């Protein structure tokens, strides 16, 4: 078993990333942001057929998890991928999913 996943700090971070990515709208926001250097709230809202308040809630969840960052450029907020945490998330998910399954199989 990979000792990185047993590490409580890394396990907690992985779970936080997974929770933040656990909604289709947040996946759509991340996919949109991954194609940009940065963008503004209005551009994200134009891409998604949902209320502004809902977009704000999803952005807050992604920001709280550290996957994105926002900079206030009054009166707008500019968003981009937090590159350091994006790389960490990729590393943690890769490590988690590369663990070997038991050779006995399920419940045997």
N, C-alpha and C positions, 0 to 999 in steps of 0.2 A: 504494500500500500504506500502511496506517496505521502511522505511525512509533511509536506506543505499543506495538505488539506486537513490534517489532524491539528495543525497549528490553529488555536482558537481565533487569533486575530485575522488570519487569512480566511478562515472559514466564515467569520462574521462579514468580512468584506465581500466575499463571493456571494453570500446570501443577500447582502444589500444590493449588489449589482443585479442579481437575479430578480429580486423583487421589483427594482426600478424598471427592468426590461420586461416585466411580467404583464404588460398590457399592450394590445395591438397598436394603440395610438402612440404610445411611447416608442415602440419599435419604428413606427412611421416617422416620428420626429427625428429619431437617431439616423434613420436612413437618409432623410432630407439633409440633416446637418453634415453627415459624412461626405456629401457631395459639394459642400460649400466650405470656403475658408471661414466665413461667419455669415450670419444673417440676422435680421431684426424680427421682433415679435410679429409684426404685421405680415411679413413674408411667410412665416410659419403658419399663421392663422389662415392666410389665403390658400395654402396647400391642403388644409384639413377642413372637412365639412362639419365642424363642430363649433360650439359657442366659445367666445374669447375666454370666458372664465374657466372653461374646461381645459383649453389649451394652457392657460396659466397654471392650473393645478398639475398638469402633466409635466410642464417645464420645471415646476418647483420640485417634483418628485425626482426627476433626473438630476437636477442641480444638487439636491440634498444628498443623493447617492454619490455625487462627485463625477458623474459621467459627462456633464456639460458645465459650462461656466457662462455667466452673464455679466456684461459690463454696461453700466448706465451711461448713455450718451444722450443726455436730456434733449428732448422729451422721450427718447426711445431707449430700448434695451437691446443690446447686441448679444447674440448667443453663438457659442462655438463648442466644439468637442474639447473636453479636458484631455489633452493628448497623453499625459502621464497616466491618468487613471484608465484611459481607454486601453493602453498597453498592458496595464496591470490586470484589467478585466480579461483581456485576451489570454494572458498567461495563466490566470487562475482557472478560467473555464477550460482551457486546453489541458492543464494538469488534472483537473477533475475528471474530464471525459476520457482521458487516456489511461485511467486506471483499468487494470485487468479485471474481467469478470471471474468469478469463482469457476474453476474447471468442473466442479460438480454440477453446475447448472442451478436453476432456481428450485429451491425447496427440496433438494434431494439429499 
